[in-house]
Amino acid sequence: MSFQLIDEPVPSTSGQTEPVIVDWKKCFLCQAVTSEPVQCPASSKRKDKGAGYKYMAENIKKFHEMNQLPFSVNVEQLDEGHGMEETLLLHNAVVHKSCRAKINTRMLERAVKRKCETEDTVNPVKTKQQFVSTDDSEPVCFFCDEKGGSSGLHRASTFKLDYKVRRIATDLSDTKVLSKLAAGDMVAIKAQYHTLCLAKFYKRAKQYERNQDNDLNLNESSAMHGIAFAELISYIESYRESPETCSVFKLQDLKKLYSDRIEKLGAESGQLHTTRFKERILAAIPDLQSQNKGKEVLLAFTKDIGPALKHACDADYDIEGMLLAKVANIVRRDIFKIKQIFNGQFTDNCQQKSVPTTLTSLISMILNGPNIKDQLELEGIDSQASLTISQLVALTR
């Protein structure tokens, strides 16, 4: 046995049968003269002047499509060929606050729900949200394109669900879901779905967010390792500039300085490979040589070519300019990644979270020097000054 859905027209609640010619000096919805003052969205002081017409135009169209518009306004007169929103803005249409409340999003959702319940009463087998049909045109799941089966299908009845599914599909770049949503919202196209399919869709969104967070943490950790290594190289270089000091370093001591600095920056140093660490240092400082003394590894400068390389580096202003530009690009990139959202409370480490670590480290190096030993000794003393200056820089972008 099969059932046929019959849509019965819902009469207008205004009691009028003939459309009213729009008088733009009156409320364009009710066209009545009352003691209630009218409002003109076009006179708003907001930057997006007349934005109030946009949502009213969208809701009026949806009410009209369902034959649920609570006014007898001639909808065709509200569109003079350039869209309803432009027509309302062109005439500076005015409206009563109470009339506008009758077509807001909440009232529209109630109208959709009433229409769904009216259609549901035709088929006693299905409930308010679950649809079960016995004819050949049985609907399929919005996500998996399979029939309801024993679990049945649930009908989308709120715009909140449509908004959430649309946002997730955009984040995931799910072209299959987006192509279906291009036909209209889930309520309008009468989309139905398995509960399990919707749960899997939400699970994909959570996995995507976790992957995004992991990538961000990985990039942050890599940046911290890079900062600590740069400070270590600066520490070694500082001894070459001073002829009074002995430029010999124990690799084990350099490893400890590097690991301690990474932990101070809030990252994990992990198990540091000694040979690879030594090769990184030698690659960064070409005139540094490695010497083995028993189990210890010593690093020392080559006395004859060291001064010449230093002089060449100091004279190359192009390289210095390129380095400054590269540092500026790295800090600007991290500044624009941070989104400032204030929920009314100051959480722990809110100051540190408000600015990127790369900017704070740069300010700290400017204030205290890039020497890794100085950074460890002054940790916590000048941290507030670095944070304050970093916040000033980030907020003036």
Secondary structure, DSSP 4 states (H G I P E B T S, - for coil): -------PPPPPTT---SPBPP-TTSBTTT----SSPEE-GGG--SSSTTTHHHHHHHHHHHHHHTT--SS-B-GGGG-SSS-HHHHHHHTT-BEEHHHHHTTSHHHHHHHHHHHHHHHHTT-TTS-SSEE---STT--B-TTT--B-TTT-EEE---HHHHHHHHHHHHHHT-HHHHHHHTT--TTTTT-EE-HHHHHHHHHHHHHHHHHHHHHHHHHHHHHHHHHHHHHHHHHHHHHHH-TTS--EEEHHHHHHHHHHHHHHTT-------HHHHHHHHHHHSTTEEEEEETTEEEEEE-TTTHHHHHHHHHH-HHHHHHHHHHHHHHHHHHHHH------S---TTHHHHTS-HHHHHHHHHHHH-S-HHHHHHTTTTSHHHHHHHHHHHHHT-
